[in-house]
């Protein structure tokens, strides 16, 4: 599983001009089963994406984001293995990883 921290590197006016296309791209990533959750940072300096799958596939998909294509954002990817989850999120747990005592 991955946490993607997206950081804007352009003024919000330029971000807003690409926002509708970015949202369409997000929806396709959800439809393809790649993304689990996403949303804006507060203050509005970027966003966070929770993704699954393979790193290379994720990197390729992030490169197709309209924000990336327009040079408006930077993407930092952190891989993690959830070992403990809240009730209702058990499907996110990595069963190959033992929870810490």
C-alpha positions, 0 to 999 in steps of 0.5 A, a space after each residue: 500500500 502507498 501514501 502519495 503526498 502531492 505538493 503543488 509547485 504552481 499558484 492555485 490559479 493554475 491548479 484550479 484551471 486543471 482541477 476538473 481534468 484532475 478529478 476525472 483522472 482520479 475517478 478513473 484511478 478509483 474505477 481501475 481499483 488503484 486508489 482507495 482514498 484521496 483528498 486535499 491537504 489543509 492548508 491547500 498546498 496539495 493532496 494525499 492519495 491512499 493507493 494499492 498495487 505495484 510501485 511502478 504501476 502507481 508511478 506510471 499512473 501518477 505521471 498521467 495526472 493532469 497536474 503532473 503533465 502541466 508541471 503543477 505538482 510533485 509526488 512523494 510516494 511512501 510504501 507501508 504495510 498496515 498491520 492494524 486497522 480500525 473496525 471495518 477496514 480489516 481488508 486493508 491489513 497486510 496479512 503478511 506483516 505481524 502486528 507489533 506487540 
